[in-house]
Amino acid sequence: MSDVLSELAAILEQRKGAKSTESYVASLHAKGLNKILEKVGEEATETILAAKEYEGAAQAIDKRQAVISETADLWFHSMVMLSHLNLGPKQVLDELRKRFNVSGLDEKAARNN
């Protein structure tokens, strides 16, 4: 697993039990899953909008950075969600690894059965 993801997962677990007044992550956990999911949705929308602006702006450098920054926010909040559900990035990466050498069309068809 990526060192960055492992390190972030460990930090998120530590902050999960912190006081909500002292940690943004703890405050999200205290507000519950619905608030965390709201943040994931918000960041997903912001990522989509940034990507659309980047493509439409002849791939300007500032728009490129916005896509990277918003995607980082999305990944971060997705990892908070996983932590809240007592899951982690390793499980997601393992799932992605299982999909290597499998046609995306075949994998999608298998999920629909």
C-alpha positions in Angstrom: 0.0 0.0 0.0 1.1 3.5 -0.7 3.1 5.0 2.2 1.1 8.2 2.0 -2.2 6.3 2.3 -0.9 4.1 5.1 0.3 7.2 7.0 -2.9 9.1 6.4 -5.0 6.1 7.6 -3.0 5.9 10.8 -3.4 9.6 11.4 -7.1 9.4 10.8 -7.4 6.5 13.3 -5.6 8.5 15.9 -7.7 11.6 15.4 -10.9 9.6 15.4 -10.8 9.5 19.2 -9.6 13.0 19.7 -11.8 15.8 21.1 -14.0 17.3 18.4 -13.0 20.8 19.4 -9.3 19.9 18.7 -9.5 17.9 15.5 -11.4 18.4 12.2 -11.5 14.6 11.7 -12.8 14.1 15.2 -15.5 16.7 14.6 -16.6 14.9 11.5 -16.8 11.6 13.3 -18.8 13.3 16.1 -21.3 14.6 13.6 -21.8 11.1 12.2 -21.8 9.3 8.9 -24.4 11.5 7.2 -22.1 14.6 7.7 -19.1 12.7 6.5 -21.1 11.5 3.4 -22.2 15.1 2.8 -18.6 16.2 2.7 -17.7 13.3 0.3 -20.5 14.4 -2.0 -19.5 18.1 -1.8 -15.9 17.2 -2.6 -16.9 14.9 -5.5 -19.0 17.8 -7.0 -16.1 20.2 -6.6 -13.7 17.7 -8.2 -16.1 17.3 -11.2 -16.4 21.1 -11.6 -12.7 21.6 -11.4 -12.1 18.9 -14.0 -14.6 20.5 -16.3 -13.0 23.9 -15.9 -9.5 22.4 -16.5 -10.6 20.8 -19.8 -12.4 23.9 -20.9 -9.5 26.2 -20.1 -7.0 24.7 -22.5 -5.5 23.0 -19.4 -4.3 26.1 -17.7 -1.8 25.6 -14.8 -4.1 27.1 -12.1 -7.0 24.9 -13.3 -4.7 21.9 -13.2 -3.8 22.6 -9.6 -7.5 23.0 -8.7 -8.2 19.4 -10.1 -5.3 18.0 -8.0 -6.4 19.9 -4.9 -10.0 19.0 -5.1 -9.2 15.3 -5.8 -7.0 15.3 -2.7 -9.9 16.7 -0.7 -12.2 14.0 -2.2 -9.7 11.2 -1.3 -9.2 12.6 2.2 -12.9 12.7 3.0 -13.4 9.3 1.4 -10.7 8.0 3.8 -12.5 9.6 6.7 -15.6 7.8 5.6 -13.8 4.5 5.4 -12.3 5.1 8.9 -15.7 5.9 10.3 -16.9 2.5 8.9 -13.9 0.7 10.3 -12.5 0.1 6.9 -9.3 1.3 5.3 -7.5 2.1 2.1 -5.9 -1.4 2.0 -9.2 -3.0 1.4 -10.0 -0.6 -1.5 -6.5 -1.1 -3.0 -6.9 -4.9 -2.7 -10.2 -4.7 -4.5 -8.6 -2.6 -7.3 -5.7 -5.1 -7.5 -8.3 -8.0 -8.0 -9.6 -6.1 -11.0 -6.2 -6.1 -12.8 -6.3 -8.1 -16.0 -10.1 -8.1 -15.9 -12.0 -6.3 -18.7 -13.9 -3.4 -17.2 -16.9 -4.5 -19.3 -16.6 -8.1 -17.9 -16.2 -6.8 -14.3 -19.2 -4.5 -14.6 -21.3 -7.3 -16.1 -20.3 -9.6 -13.2 -21.5 -6.9 -10.7 -24.9 -6.8 -12.4 -25.5 -10.5 -12.0 
